[in-house]
Amino acid sequence: MLTADHTATAPAMLGGCVHRAVQALLRDGNDRPTPVEILAAVGAVNGHPRFLSSRRPDDDAVLAWVATYFRYFPAPDYALPVAFEQRLADVRLDIVWAQPAGVVVVDELKSRLPDLLVAADPLTRQLAAQLRACREAFGDRFAGIRLLALATPRSSLLVAPDGSLSPIRKDSTWPRSQ
């Protein structure tokens, strides 16, 4: 959470602010928010009545990352968010989406991704655990994870159920249904 005097906070805390704002908008059924709605949501979930007049770098980062999520990575109209911060086995899933045929897609929100995903990397271990849990819970309905780097959107990846990675492009922000 941002501090009362808007001083710099740890990246994980900023990520929490982003998660809460994105989830609040989606819970309200707003998957195409306007800039004003994003400003209001970020201010509301972080308890800052004067947030709209704030001019701190951390505040700008949170606003930009929330806006990036909705601008660059919109879910298709037929998908519905069904769970937020869902615990599954020993992992947490940021946002779980369901499609009418029961196909499940997970969004994992990050500020940025490492240059190279290697086996010893904490993110790689996290993804492996998430993939394992999702395959067990959802079986053939699991279409993959959208690994979304909100500060560097062009580095975002689609992670298939088998763990293979492909870059997210403008025409392929959503995994293909199986």
The 8 nearest C-alpha neighbors of each residue, nearest first, counted from 0:
[[1, 12, 16, 45, 2, 13, 15, 8],
 [0, 2, 5, 8, 3, 45, 13, 6],
 [1, 3, 5, 4, 6, 0, 8, 7],
 [4, 2, 5, 1, 6, 47, 46, 0],
 [3, 5, 2, 6, 1, 7, 55, 53],
 [6, 4, 2, 3, 1, 55, 7, 57],
 [7, 5, 4, 2, 8, 1, 55, 3],
 [6, 8, 57, 5, 9, 1, 2, 56],
 [7, 9, 1, 6, 12, 10, 13, 2],
 [8, 10, 12, 11, 13, 7, 14, 0],
 [11, 9, 13, 12, 14, 8, 110, 15],
 [12, 10, 14, 13, 9, 15, 8, 16],
 [13, 11, 15, 14, 9, 0, 10, 8],
 [12, 14, 10, 16, 15, 11, 17, 0],
 [15, 13, 11, 17, 12, 16, 18, 10],
 [14, 16, 12, 18, 13, 17, 19, 11],
 [15, 17, 13, 19, 14, 18, 0, 20],
 [16, 18, 14, 20, 15, 19, 61, 65],
 [19, 17, 15, 21, 16, 20, 22, 14],
 [18, 20, 22, 16, 17, 21, 23, 15],
 [19, 21, 23, 41, 17, 22, 40, 18],
 [22, 20, 18, 24, 23, 19, 17, 65],
 [21, 23, 25, 19, 24, 20, 26, 18],
 [24, 22, 20, 26, 25, 21, 19, 27],
 [23, 25, 27, 29, 21, 22, 26, 20],
 [24, 26, 28, 22, 29, 27, 23, 30],
 [27, 25, 23, 28, 24, 22, 29, 80],
 [28, 26, 24, 25, 29, 23, 22, 30],
 [29, 27, 25, 26, 30, 24, 23, 80],
 [28, 30, 25, 24, 27, 31, 32, 26],
 [29, 31, 25, 32, 28, 24, 69, 73],
 [30, 32, 29, 69, 33, 73, 70, 24],
 [33, 31, 36, 29, 30, 37, 34, 69],
 [32, 34, 36, 35, 37, 31, 38, 66],
 [33, 35, 37, 36, 38, 32, 66, 39],
 [34, 36, 38, 33, 37, 39, 32, 40],
 [37, 35, 39, 33, 38, 34, 32, 40],
 [38, 36, 34, 40, 35, 39, 41, 32],
 [39, 37, 35, 41, 36, 40, 42, 34],
 [38, 40, 36, 42, 37, 41, 43, 35],
 [41, 39, 43, 37, 42, 20, 38, 36],
 [42, 40, 20, 38, 43, 44, 39, 37],
 [41, 43, 39, 50, 47, 45, 40, 44],
 [44, 42, 40, 46, 45, 41, 39, 47],
 [45, 43, 41, 46, 42, 20, 40, 19],
 [44, 46, 42, 43, 47, 41, 0, 16],
 [47, 45, 43, 44, 42, 48, 50, 41],
 [46, 48, 50, 42, 49, 45, 43, 3],
 [47, 49, 50, 46, 42, 43, 51, 45],
 [50, 48, 47, 51, 52, 53, 42, 46],
 [51, 49, 47, 53, 42, 52, 48, 38],
 [50, 52, 49, 53, 38, 42, 39, 48],
 [51, 53, 50, 49, 54, 48, 55, 47],
 [54, 52, 50, 51, 55, 49, 58, 5],
 [53, 55, 52, 56, 58, 59, 51, 50],
 [54, 56, 58, 57, 53, 59, 5, 6],
 [57, 55, 59, 58, 60, 54, 7, 61],
 [58, 56, 60, 59, 55, 7, 61, 13],
 [59, 57, 61, 55, 56, 60, 62, 54],
 [58, 60, 56, 62, 57, 61, 63, 55],
 [59, 61, 57, 63, 58, 62, 64, 56],
 [62, 60, 64, 58, 63, 59, 17, 65],
 [63, 61, 59, 65, 60, 64, 66, 58],
 [62, 64, 66, 60, 61, 65, 67, 59],
 [65, 63, 67, 149, 61, 66, 62, 60],
 [64, 66, 68, 62, 67, 63, 17, 21],
 [67, 65, 63, 64, 69, 68, 70, 62],
 [68, 66, 64, 70, 65, 69, 71, 63],
 [67, 69, 65, 72, 66, 70, 71, 64],
 [68, 70, 73, 66, 67, 72, 71, 31],
 [71, 69, 67, 68, 66, 72, 73, 31],
 [70, 72, 67, 68, 69, 73, 152, 169],
 [71, 73, 68, 69, 70, 172, 74, 67],
 [74, 72, 69, 71, 75, 70, 68, 30],
 [73, 75, 78, 72, 76, 173, 30, 172],
 [74, 76, 77, 78, 73, 173, 79, 98],
 [75, 77, 78, 74, 79, 73, 30, 98],
 [76, 78, 75, 98, 79, 99, 74, 97],
 [79, 77, 98, 97, 75, 76, 96, 74],
 [80, 78, 97, 96, 81, 98, 77, 76],
 [81, 79, 96, 95, 82, 97, 94, 78],
 [80, 82, 96, 95, 79, 97, 83, 94],
 [83, 81, 95, 94, 85, 80, 84, 96],
 [82, 84, 94, 85, 93, 95, 22, 92],
 [83, 85, 93, 92, 91, 94, 86, 82],
 [86, 84, 92, 83, 91, 82, 87, 93],
 [87, 85, 91, 90, 92, 84, 88, 89],
 [86, 88, 90, 89, 91, 132, 85, 92],
 [87, 89, 90, 132, 86, 91, 129, 128],
 [88, 90, 87, 86, 91, 128, 132, 129],
 [91, 89, 87, 88, 86, 129, 92, 128],
 [90, 92, 86, 85, 84, 87, 93, 89],
 [91, 93, 85, 84, 94, 86, 90, 107],
 [92, 94, 84, 107, 83, 106, 91, 85],
 [95, 93, 83, 106, 105, 92, 82, 84],
 [96, 94, 105, 82, 81, 80, 104, 83],
 [95, 97, 80, 104, 79, 81, 103, 105],
 [98, 96, 103, 79, 78, 102, 101, 80],
 [97, 99, 78, 102, 101, 100, 77, 103],
 [100, 98, 101, 97, 77, 78, 102, 79],
 [101, 99, 98, 102, 97, 140, 103, 176],
 [102, 100, 98, 99, 97, 140, 103, 141],
 [101, 103, 140, 98, 100, 97, 141, 142],
 [104, 102, 97, 141, 96, 140, 142, 101],
 [105, 103, 96, 143, 142, 144, 95, 141],
 [106, 104, 95, 144, 94, 96, 145, 143],
 [107, 105, 145, 94, 144, 93, 108, 146],
 [106, 108, 146, 93, 147, 145, 105, 109],
 [109, 107, 147, 106, 146, 148, 93, 110],
 [110, 108, 148, 111, 147, 149, 107, 112],
 [109, 111, 149, 150, 148, 108, 14, 112],
 [112, 110, 148, 109, 150, 151, 149, 113],
 [113, 111, 148, 114, 109, 154, 110, 155],
 [112, 114, 115, 116, 111, 122, 120, 154],
 [115, 113, 112, 116, 154, 111, 117, 120],
 [114, 116, 113, 117, 112, 120, 123, 118],
 [115, 117, 123, 113, 120, 114, 118, 122],
 [118, 116, 120, 119, 115, 123, 122, 121],
 [117, 119, 120, 123, 124, 116, 121, 122],
 [120, 118, 117, 121, 123, 124, 116, 122],
 [119, 121, 123, 117, 122, 118, 124, 116],
 [122, 120, 124, 123, 125, 119, 118, 126],
 [123, 121, 125, 124, 120, 126, 116, 112],
 [122, 124, 126, 120, 125, 121, 118, 116],
 [125, 123, 121, 127, 122, 126, 128, 120],
 [126, 124, 122, 128, 123, 127, 121, 129],
 [125, 127, 129, 123, 128, 124, 130, 122],
 [126, 128, 124, 130, 129, 125, 131, 123],
 [127, 129, 131, 125, 126, 130, 132, 124],
 [130, 128, 126, 132, 131, 127, 133, 90],
 [129, 131, 133, 127, 128, 132, 126, 134],
 [130, 132, 128, 134, 129, 133, 127, 135],
 [133, 131, 129, 135, 130, 134, 136, 128],
 [134, 132, 136, 130, 135, 131, 137, 129],
 [133, 135, 138, 131, 137, 132, 136, 130],
 [136, 134, 132, 133, 138, 137, 131, 130],
 [137, 135, 133, 134, 138, 132, 87, 141],
 [136, 138, 141, 140, 134, 133, 135, 139],
 [139, 137, 134, 140, 135, 141, 136, 133],
 [138, 140, 141, 137, 134, 142, 177, 102],
 [139, 141, 102, 138, 137, 103, 101, 142],
 [142, 140, 103, 137, 139, 143, 102, 138],
 [143, 141, 104, 103, 176, 174, 160, 140],
 [144, 142, 159, 160, 104, 158, 141, 105],
 [145, 143, 105, 158, 106, 104, 157, 146],
 [144, 146, 157, 106, 147, 107, 156, 105],
 [147, 145, 107, 156, 155, 144, 157, 106],
 [146, 148, 155, 108, 145, 149, 109, 107],
 [149, 147, 111, 109, 152, 155, 110, 151],
 [148, 150, 110, 64, 152, 151, 147, 67],
 [151, 149, 110, 111, 148, 152, 64, 63],
 [150, 152, 148, 149, 153, 111, 154, 110],
 [153, 151, 148, 149, 154, 155, 150, 147],
 [152, 154, 155, 151, 167, 168, 148, 166],
 [153, 155, 152, 151, 148, 156, 166, 112],
 [156, 154, 147, 148, 152, 153, 167, 146],
 [157, 155, 166, 146, 167, 165, 145, 158],
 [156, 158, 145, 165, 164, 144, 167, 146],
 [157, 159, 164, 144, 143, 162, 163, 156],
 [158, 160, 143, 162, 163, 161, 157, 164],
 [159, 161, 143, 162, 142, 130, 158, 141],
 [160, 162, 159, 163, 130, 158, 143, 164],
 [163, 161, 159, 160, 158, 164, 130, 127],
 [162, 164, 159, 161, 158, 165, 160, 157],
 [165, 163, 158, 157, 156, 162, 159, 166],
 [164, 166, 157, 156, 167, 158, 163, 159],
 [167, 165, 156, 157, 155, 168, 164, 154],
 [166, 168, 156, 172, 155, 171, 157, 165],
 [167, 169, 171, 170, 172, 166, 153, 155],
 [168, 170, 171, 172, 167, 71, 72, 153],
 [169, 171, 168, 172, 167, 173, 72, 71],
 [172, 170, 168, 173, 169, 167, 174, 175],
 [171, 173, 167, 168, 72, 169, 170, 174],
 [172, 174, 171, 175, 74, 145, 75, 157],
 [175, 173, 142, 176, 143, 172, 157, 171],
 [174, 176, 177, 173, 142, 171, 143, 172],
 [177, 175, 142, 174, 102, 140, 141, 103],
 [176, 175, 142, 140, 139, 102, 141, 174]]
